[in-house]
Amino acid sequence: MGATAELRADYLQDLNPSQRQAAAYGACNGDGRFAAGPLLVIAGAGTGKTMTLAHRVAHLVIQGISPERILLLTFTRRAAQTMTRRVEAIVRKALHDSHGSNASPVQLPWSGTFHSVANRLLRHYAHNLCLDPGFSVLDRGDSADVMDVVRHEMSLSTKSRRFPKKDTCLAIYSRCVNARTSLADALAATFPWCQDWEAELRELFRAYVSRKQDSNALDYDDLLLYWSHLVAEPEIAAEIGSWFDHVLVDEYQDTNLLQAEILNAIKPEGQGLTVVGDDAQSIYSFRAAEVENILGFADQYMPSATVVSLEENYRSTQPILDSANCLIAESERQYRKNLFTAKKGGASPQYITVEDADAEAEFVVHGVLANREQGMQLKNQAVLFRGAHHSDRLELELVRRNIPYVKYGGLKFLEAGHVKDLLSILKWAENPRNQVAAFRVLKLLPGMGPAYASRCFEHHVAADFRFSSLQYFSPPSGARADWPGFSKLMEQLSAAALDDSGWQAQISAARKWYQPHLERLYDGLETREADLEQLEQISGRYATRERFLTELTLDPPAAGGDLAGDPLLDEDYLILSTVHSAKGQEWDAVYLLNFADGNFPSEFSTGKTDLIEEERRLLYVAMTRARQSLHLIAPLKYHVTQQRRDGDRHVYGARSRFMTDRLMRTMQARFYGRTETVSARLVPVSNRQIDVAGRMREMW
């Protein structure tokens, strides 16, 4: 497009100096093309990370870089869509204001999550990887089910001693893949109680891999693993790298070793590579995120990558930032930064000690309602906690006080049973080898238990996976009436795979067949039917059935009818959330529960220095969610579980090791609770004396 000095000044004018430096980094080389070396943007909490990254992408487009040659990697599809909309708005405004005409919309065809981009590349290079390009992508639930089937077939579920359950097995497998670590090391570091089962787990994982390959299916971890193997070939890595002049990565502190290796393979010299993140917000090591990726990024290149720090905060008041700065400054390994804001005033964060969980709940409810009376909506207030069960007592009090709330950390939309049912019909039609989807669909029919489902799938395999063969299978008596319609539906859906035009009609056909089974299997029909209708509406965004199924599996919507039963009908509601789920969010008022040693840091993280440092970062994330007021609440005692309802056995909570004297000086400390009143001094009137001591001696 070309750029003028006047144009640059216009579309970057809303950025502060550090943001502008990051957005405009680079220059035109000898042949007139815009180029840039490796760039690391350390974006502190609330410093306008998304706006800066969007302006950088827009700057690249305006400087003449084709949008098709920009790879933008994010961690959610929504983030990618938001970024694309912002880039389009920035470019349109810049070109319109400068040239007096509207620019054509900017499309970023290679904008998406790591997993969605991997999916596209693997289908493109399927031949090189000896893959069938029609492979299915298993979500976490389906992967766990496959693991469980293999686990049962190997008789591991009937061991005399406790063998890990399917979700634990999948977590161990995922840890090995994403952290690039051996099974022995993964067990020793994260799952020590499973170490005695190393040999059996190794056999289980070998069988699990074989079962996925037989089903022509990949799980989440496979997408990155296959991509890493693909770019491990220098010829292919260079080819993929040549497609993109610039690669930009959001939330780089959340990447794992596998993702870092992929980036290094396609851009080994770092040319055109921009990563944005905040090491102080690296809190996902349980997902194998590696903070060293961002801490060591600059030094892996010669010369070192340029580092730009964003420190001006647009979210919180300065007293809140002072406390957050004080907390994170005590971390030994970090990119030093000092968040500041132009906002004036603001109250100091409060460190509240309360007697117990009951008093904690009472304090939160009192504060929330007081804020509401002063004009602050409930949805602009949040209660955060380390573990989901920490809010149990508070939730009871909220119900008693008739205060509506939404708790984040429940079922995802695609984890709702009725949604998985409908999607499984389409997944089986898309990939006839998908045994997980087949079993789920078959078991929807009356009388079709695991044994019959297994026999039916074997019949299907023997017929070379042709759906036309289903009409010749003899189902159980309960399913006979529905079998002709079912076999006809699957045959039609399979044939429709050859023509993607108007494929959305397939969902209508599947819903029509599924409706009587939905009514038979579930209650709360109105909510569930609305979910399925929403699913049908969503399908209109996708050109093919494969893209619909894959994208929805990789980045599902966040809520559904299974979340809390009947939908909440209210004009306002309080936010309850784990700190991990709160990352990226902000509220006017934040209350942090159970701020005591054992919770911050967690008792499960006190054995290693790196885990304690991650707990510090987790607390930092919680504190920097607050815009105006912040309360850290520390109960003095915790009642022991497994006792009578009216029992009073308890232990005392210890002050968090993070609450140092230095941090305490940035906060206002106070006690909340009932204190005993001292009555007026009583003066005896009678002078009569009673020899109680003598009477006691006379007793004996």
BELSUL-V150342 format. One record per run of one state. SS is the DSSP state (hx for helix, st for strand, lp for the rest). FROM is the first residue (numbers start at 0). TO is the last residue. If there is no record, write none. Layout:
SS	FROM	TO
SS	FROM	TO
//
This chain:
lp	0	3
hx	4	10
lp	11	15
hx	16	22
lp	23	25
st	26	27
lp	28	32
st	33	34
lp	35	37
st	38	42
lp	43	47
hx	48	61
lp	62	65
hx	66	68
st	69	73
lp	74	75
hx	76	98
lp	99	109
st	110	112
hx	113	123
lp	124	134
st	135	137
lp	138	138
hx	139	152
lp	153	154
hx	155	157
lp	158	164
hx	165	177
lp	178	181
hx	182	189
lp	190	190
hx	191	213
lp	214	215
st	216	218
hx	219	230
lp	231	232
hx	233	241
lp	242	244
st	245	248
lp	249	250
hx	251	253
lp	254	254
st	255	255
hx	256	265
lp	266	271
st	272	276
lp	277	277
hx	278	280
lp	281	283
hx	284	286
lp	287	287
st	288	288
lp	289	290
hx	291	294
lp	295	296
hx	297	299
lp	300	304
st	305	309
lp	310	310
st	311	311
lp	312	316
hx	317	328
lp	329	338
st	339	339
lp	340	348
st	349	353
lp	354	355
hx	356	372
lp	373	376
hx	377	379
st	380	384
lp	385	386
hx	387	399
lp	400	403
st	404	407
lp	408	411
hx	412	414
lp	415	415
hx	416	429
lp	430	433
hx	434	441
lp	442	448
hx	449	461
lp	462	465
hx	466	471
lp	472	475
hx	476	495
lp	496	503
hx	504	520
lp	521	523
hx	524	540
lp	541	543
hx	544	553
lp	554	572
st	573	577
hx	578	581
lp	582	585
st	586	591
lp	592	596
st	597	598
lp	599	600
st	601	601
hx	602	604
lp	605	607
hx	608	622
lp	623	624
st	625	634
lp	635	635
st	636	638
lp	639	648
st	649	651
lp	652	659
hx	660	663
lp	664	666
st	667	671
lp	672	690
hx	691	697
lp	698	699
//
